[in-house]
Amino acid sequence: MIDPIWPMVLLGYLVTVAMEAPILLLGLSRQHPLRRRIFAGFWLTACTYPIVVMVMPMLWDATTDRMTYLLVAECFAPIAECILFAQLWPATRRDWLAIALANFTSFLVGEWLHLSGQTERVLTALGLL
C-alpha cells in the first residue's frame, strides 16, 4: 500500500513545476539553451521540494509554528536552487533573480491555495484526504 503522503507530494511537485518552470523558461538568461531552462524547471524543484514538504515539517510544525516554517522554507528553496544551478552552469544575476521570482510566485500561489481552502478541496476531490 502506498503511503498517502506520496500522491500529495507528487501533486504538489507538479503544481509547483507548473508555476515555476514557465518563469524559469522566460527568466533564465539566454546563454542557457532552451533544453537547460526546461530541465531547470523540473530539476531545481525536484531537489528542494521534498525537503520543504517532508523534512522541514518534522523540524517546525507547519500549523503551530507556521511563520518560522515559512521563513526557513522560503529562504532555503531559492538559495539552495541558486547554489545548485551555479554549480552546474555559469549563473548570472538574471538567473538568480529568475529563480527567486519563480520561488516567490509559487509561494504566493501556494499560500493563497492554503488560506482559501482550495488545497483541501482539491485533495478531498482526488480522494487524498
C-alpha positions in Angstrom: 0.0 0.0 0.0 1.3 3.4 -0.9 1.6 5.9 1.9 -0.9 8.7 1.4 1.8 11.4 1.5 3.3 10.3 -1.8 0.4 11.2 -4.1 0.2 14.6 -2.3 3.9 15.2 -2.7 3.7 14.3 -6.4 0.7 16.6 -6.9 2.4 19.4 -5.1 5.5 18.9 -7.1 3.6 19.1 -10.4 1.7 22.2 -9.3 4.9 23.9 -8.3 6.7 23.0 -11.5 3.7 24.3 -13.5 4.1 27.7 -11.8 7.9 27.9 -11.7 9.0 26.3 -15.0 7.4 29.0 -17.2 9.1 31.7 -15.2 12.5 30.0 -15.5 11.9 29.3 -19.1 11.4 33.0 -19.8 13.6 34.4 -17.0 16.8 32.5 -17.1 19.5 34.2 -19.3 19.6 33.3 -23.0 23.1 31.9 -22.5 21.3 28.8 -21.3 19.8 26.7 -24.1 16.1 26.0 -24.1 16.5 22.4 -23.0 18.6 23.5 -20.0 15.9 26.1 -19.0 13.2 23.4 -19.2 15.3 20.9 -17.3 16.0 23.5 -14.6 12.2 23.9 -14.1 11.9 20.3 -13.2 15.3 19.6 -11.6 15.5 22.5 -9.2 12.1 21.8 -7.7 12.9 18.1 -7.5 15.9 18.9 -5.4 14.2 21.3 -2.9 10.5 20.4 -2.8 10.9 17.1 -0.9 13.0 18.9 1.8 10.5 21.7 2.1 7.4 19.5 2.4 8.7 16.3 4.0 11.8 17.2 6.1 11.1 20.7 7.3 7.7 19.9 8.8 9.5 17.4 11.1 11.6 20.3 12.4 8.9 23.0 12.6 5.2 22.3 12.8 3.7 24.0 9.8 0.5 24.7 11.7 1.5 25.8 15.1 4.9 27.4 14.1 3.9 28.4 10.6 5.8 31.6 10.4 9.1 30.0 11.3 8.4 27.1 8.9 7.6 29.5 6.0 10.5 31.8 6.7 13.0 28.9 6.8 11.5 27.0 3.8 11.0 30.1 1.6 14.6 31.3 2.2 16.0 27.8 1.9 14.5 26.9 -1.5 15.7 29.8 -3.7 19.1 29.9 -2.0 19.6 26.2 -2.5 18.3 26.3 -6.0 20.7 29.2 -6.9 23.6 27.3 -5.5 22.7 24.1 -7.3 22.2 25.9 -10.6 25.5 27.8 -10.3 27.3 24.5 -9.5 26.3 23.1 -12.9 26.2 26.2 -15.2 27.6 29.7 -15.2 24.9 31.8 -13.5 24.2 35.5 -13.9 22.3 37.9 -11.6 19.4 37.5 -14.0 19.4 33.7 -13.4 19.4 34.2 -9.6 16.5 36.7 -9.9 14.5 34.3 -12.1 15.0 31.5 -9.6 14.0 33.8 -6.7 10.9 35.1 -8.7 9.8 31.6 -9.6 10.0 30.5 -5.9 8.2 33.7 -4.7 5.4 33.1 -7.2 4.9 29.5 -6.2 5.0 30.6 -2.5 2.3 33.2 -3.1 0.0 30.9 -5.1 0.6 28.1 -2.6 -0.3 30.4 0.3 -3.4 31.5 -1.5 -4.4 27.9 -2.1 -3.8 27.1 1.6 -5.5 30.1 3.1 -8.5 29.9 0.8 -9.1 26.2 1.5 -8.5 25.3 -2.2 -5.7 22.8 -1.3 -8.1 20.8 1.0 -10.9 20.9 -1.6 -8.6 19.5 -4.4 -7.1 16.9 -2.2 -10.5 15.8 -1.0 -11.8 15.7 -4.6 -8.9 13.5 -5.5 -9.5 11.2 -2.6 -6.2 12.1 -0.9 -7.8 13.5 2.3 
